[in-house]
């Protein structure tokens, strides 16, 4: 630990500058909720010091105590040297403005499905009542819990195969006080779930073998179970498409995310007329398909 840094860096502003320099020097990769070394530094410092993420200018020239300086330096070094993403260091991530506990049992929230929820599913839901929602491959539960906030009258299931992730999801359900509306279910896809659902939000692993081999070091801290999906990235989404019709209500919707595997999905399922969402805030590879269309295409799906 640098004695020089501990002695000479005194204010929040000093440590933000130092963090940006270290992150730039180390070549850290930003892709877990931030897109710059500055944003990474702000998130790390403000969460560590329990200061507001926004409107924090009044605190920039505040001096840190010795114990605070030691903790900040240790966390900066974990980020720069060990390439640990900031949310795993602080234990907190945000999705649709909502806070979630995260650790290395779950992926860090970052799904563009949030844009679909931000519009309350319009125009696809057309204002129809949404009584039951499934967040499939839920991880931390961020998508399903956000959906519960958007649709407060809906019951929400969080389906997740990893026991550790189920524990994190349950912790987040309690954090948001949603025990009466949201439940976490240990399930291999639909195995332990009972439909029908009006809305299925599916964000399964979808990274293909080629992309897995070239991921930056930050992603190696995330559970491989939540990322890798075979040679073409469709190992789980293929199963979801074939099985979903049995779990959707008559006018239900399936919203799925496949990221870079979008071309592979279209090639593998030419009978499914996917509608791909245009993202205003970044991200890609999110489709919407309704239950009737999916059911009609089901006999033509391969394998």
C-alpha positions in Angstrom: 0.0 0.0 0.0 1.5 3.4 -1.0 2.6 5.4 2.0 3.0 8.4 -0.3 -0.6 8.3 -1.5 -1.9 7.9 2.1 0.1 10.9 3.3 -0.4 13.3 0.4 -3.9 12.6 -0.9 -6.3 14.3 1.5 -9.6 15.2 -0.2 -12.3 13.4 -2.1 -11.1 15.4 -5.2 -7.5 14.2 -4.6 -8.6 10.5 -4.5 -10.9 10.8 -7.5 -7.9 12.1 -9.5 -5.7 9.3 -8.2 -8.3 6.6 -9.0 -8.7 7.8 -12.6 -4.9 7.8 -13.0 -4.5 4.3 -11.6 -7.4 2.9 -13.7 -6.0 4.5 -16.8 -2.5 3.2 -16.1 -3.8 -0.3 -15.4 -6.1 -0.3 -18.4 -9.2 -1.4 -16.5 -12.3 -2.3 -18.6 -15.5 -0.4 -17.9 -18.6 -2.4 -18.7 -20.4 -3.1 -15.5 -22.7 -0.1 -15.2 -20.1 2.6 -16.1 -18.5 3.5 -19.4 -15.4 5.6 -18.3 -12.7 5.5 -15.7 -14.1 8.7 -14.2 -17.5 7.1 -13.6 -15.8 4.1 -12.2 -13.9 6.3 -9.8 -17.0 8.3 -8.7 -19.0 5.1 -8.0 -16.2 3.5 -6.1 -15.4 6.6 -4.0 -18.9 7.7 -3.3 -20.2 4.3 -2.3 -17.1 3.6 -0.1 -17.5 7.0 1.7 -21.3 6.8 1.9 -21.7 10.0 -0.1 -24.4 10.7 -2.8 -23.7 9.6 -6.3 -25.3 12.8 -7.6 -25.0 16.4 -6.4 -21.7 15.5 -4.6 -19.8 18.7 -5.5 -20.1 20.1 -1.9 -18.1 17.0 -0.7 -15.2 17.2 -3.2 -12.9 19.2 -1.0 -13.8 17.3 2.2 -10.8 15.7 3.9 -10.7 12.0 4.5 -9.7 10.4 7.8 -6.7 8.1 7.9 -8.9 5.0 8.0 -11.0 6.2 5.1 -7.8 6.9 3.1 -6.6 3.4 3.8 -9.8 1.8 2.8 -10.1 3.9 -0.4 -6.6 3.0 -1.5 -7.1 -0.7 -0.8 -10.3 -0.6 -3.0 -8.6 1.4 -5.8 -5.9 -1.2 -5.9 -8.4 -4.1 -6.0 -10.0 -2.4 -9.0 -6.7 -1.6 -10.8 -4.5 -4.6 -9.8 -7.0 -7.4 -9.5 -9.5 -6.0 -12.1 -12.5 -6.6 -9.8 -15.6 -4.7 -11.0 -16.6 -1.9 -8.7 -20.0 -3.4 -7.7 -18.3 -6.5 -6.4 -16.0 -4.3 -4.3 -18.8 -2.1 -2.8 -21.4 -4.9 -2.8 -24.0 -2.7 -4.5 -25.2 -2.1 -8.1 -28.1 -0.1 -9.6 -30.6 -1.1 -12.2 -33.4 1.3 -13.4 -32.3 3.5 -10.5 -32.9 0.8 -7.9 -30.1 -0.5 -5.6 -29.3 -4.2 -5.4 -26.9 -6.2 -3.4 -24.5 -8.1 -5.6 -21.5 -10.4 -5.0 -19.6 -12.9 -7.2 -22.5 -15.4 -7.0 -24.5 -13.3 -9.5 -23.9 -11.2 -12.7 -23.7 -7.5 -12.2 -27.0 -5.9 -13.4 -26.8 -4.2 -16.8 -29.6 -5.6 -19.0 -31.2 -3.4 -21.7 -34.5 -5.1 -20.9 -34.8 -2.2 -18.5 -35.8 0.0 -21.4 -38.7 -2.3 -22.1 -39.8 -2.0 -18.5 -39.3 1.7 -18.4 -42.0 2.1 -21.1 -44.3 -0.3 -19.2 -44.0 -2.7 -22.1 -45.7 -0.4 -24.6 -46.8 -0.7 -27.3 -46.7 -4.5 -27.0 -48.8 -4.8 -23.9 -51.2 -2.1 -25.1 -52.3 -1.4 -21.5 -53.4 -4.9 -20.8 -53.5 -6.0 -17.2 -50.3 -7.9 -16.2 -51.1 -10.3 -13.4 -48.1 -12.7 -13.4 -44.5 -12.1 -14.5 -41.6 -14.4 -14.7 -38.0 -13.3 -14.6 -36.2 -16.3 -16.0 -32.5 -16.8 -15.2 -33.0 -14.1 -12.6 -29.5 -13.9 -11.0 -29.7 -11.1 -8.5 -33.4 -10.6 -9.3 -32.9 -7.1 -10.6 -35.1 -7.5 -13.7 -38.0 -9.1 -11.8 -37.8 -6.7 -8.9 -37.8 -3.7 -11.2 -40.8 -5.3 -13.0 -42.6 -5.5 -9.6 -42.1 -1.8 -9.2 -43.4 -1.1 -12.7 -46.4 -3.4 -12.3 -47.3 -3.3 -8.6 -50.4 -5.4 -9.1 -48.5 -8.3 -10.6 -47.1 -11.4 -8.8 -43.5 -12.0 -9.9 -41.5 -15.2 -9.9 -37.7 -15.2 -10.1 -36.6 -18.4 -11.7 -32.9 -19.3 -11.1 -30.9 -22.5 -11.2 -27.9 -21.4 -9.0 -28.5 -21.9 -5.3 -26.2 -19.0 -4.5 -28.0 -16.7 -6.9 -31.3 -17.6 -5.3 -29.9 -16.5 -1.9 -28.9 -13.2 -3.4 -32.3 -12.7 -5.1 -34.0 -13.4 -1.8 -31.9 -10.9 -0.1 -32.9 -8.3 -2.7 -36.5 -9.2 -2.3 -36.3 -8.4 1.4 -34.3 -5.2 0.7 -37.1 -3.9 -1.4 -39.8 -5.1 1.0 -41.5 -7.2 -1.8 -41.9 -10.5 0.1 -45.7 -10.5 -0.6 -45.3 -9.8 -4.3 -42.0 -11.4 -5.4 -40.7 -14.9 -4.8 -37.4 -16.7 -5.8 -37.8 -20.2 -7.2 -34.9 -22.6 -7.6 -35.5 -24.0 -11.0 -33.7 -25.2 -14.1 -35.5 -22.9 -16.6 -39.2 -23.8 -16.3 -38.8 -27.1 -14.4 -40.2 -25.9 -11.1 -42.4 -23.2 -12.4 -46.1 -23.1 -13.0 -47.7 -20.9 -15.7 -49.3 -19.2 -17.3 -47.4 -15.9 -17.2 -48.5 -12.7 -18.9 -44.9 -11.6 -19.3 -41.7 -13.7 -19.4 -38.5 -11.7 -19.2 -35.6 -14.0 -20.1 -32.0 -13.0 -19.7 -30.2 -16.3 -19.9 -26.5 -16.9 -20.5 -25.8 -16.1 -24.1 -22.0 -15.6 -24.6 -20.7 -17.9 -27.3 -17.4 -19.8 -27.0 -15.5 -17.3 -29.1 -16.5 -14.3 -27.1 -15.9 -16.2 -23.8 -12.3 -16.7 -24.8 -11.8 -13.0 -25.3 -13.6 -11.4 -22.4 -11.7 -8.8 -20.4 -10.4 -9.9 -17.0 -13.3 -8.1 -15.2 -15.7 -10.7 -16.5 -13.7 -13.5 -15.0 -15.0 -12.5 -11.6 -18.5 -13.1 -12.7 -20.0 -16.7 -12.5 -19.3 -18.5 -15.8 -22.7 -20.2 -15.3 -24.3 -16.8 -15.9 -22.4 -16.1 -19.1 -21.4 -19.1 -21.1 -24.0 -20.7 -23.4 -22.1 -23.1 -25.7 -20.5 -22.8 -29.1 -23.2 -20.5 -30.5 -24.5 -18.8 -27.4 -28.0 -20.4 -27.8 -27.7 -23.3 -25.4 -30.5 -22.0 -23.1 -32.4 -19.6 -25.3 -33.2 -22.4 -27.7 -34.8 -24.3 -24.9 -36.7 -21.2 -23.7 -38.2 -20.6 -27.2 -39.4 -24.2 -27.4 -40.8 -24.4 -23.9 -42.2 -20.9 -23.4 -45.5 -21.4 -25.3 -46.6 -23.8 -22.5 -46.0 -21.2 -19.8 -47.4 -18.1 -21.5 -51.0 -16.8 -21.2 -53.0 -16.6 -24.4 -51.9 -13.1 -25.1 -48.7 -13.2 -23.1 -45.3 -11.9 -24.2 -41.8 -13.3 -24.2 -39.0 -10.7 -24.0 -35.5 -12.2 -24.4 -32.0 -11.0 -24.4 -29.2 -12.6 -26.5 -26.8 -9.8 -27.1 -24.1 -10.6 -29.7 -25.8 -13.9 -30.4 -28.7 -12.2 -32.2 -27.5 -13.3 -35.7 -27.1 -16.9 -34.5 -30.6 -16.9 -33.0 -32.2 -15.6 -36.2 -30.3 -18.2 -38.3 -31.2 -21.0 -35.9 -34.9 -20.1 -35.7 -36.0 -18.6 -39.1 -39.6 -19.5 -38.4 -39.8 -17.0 -35.5 -40.5 -13.4 -36.6 -38.6 -11.7 -33.8 -39.2 -8.0 -33.1 -35.9 -6.5 -32.1 -36.0 -3.5 -29.7 -34.1 -0.3 -30.6 -32.2 0.8 -27.6 -31.8 4.5 -26.8 -29.4 3.9 -23.9 -27.1 1.3 -25.4 -27.2 -2.4 -25.6 -28.7 -4.7 -28.3 -30.1 -8.1 -28.9 -33.4 -7.9 -27.1 -36.5 -9.3 -28.8 -40.2 -9.4 -28.2 -42.5 -12.1 -29.5 -46.1 -12.8 -28.5 -47.5 -16.2 -27.3 -49.6 -16.9 -30.4 -46.7 -16.2 -32.8 -44.4 -18.4 -30.8 -46.9 -21.2 -30.7 -47.5 -21.0 -34.4 -43.7 -21.2 -35.1 -43.2 -24.0 -32.5 -43.8 -26.9 -35.0 -41.1 -25.5 -37.3 -38.4 -25.1 -34.7 -35.5 -27.4 -35.2 -34.5 -30.0 -32.6 
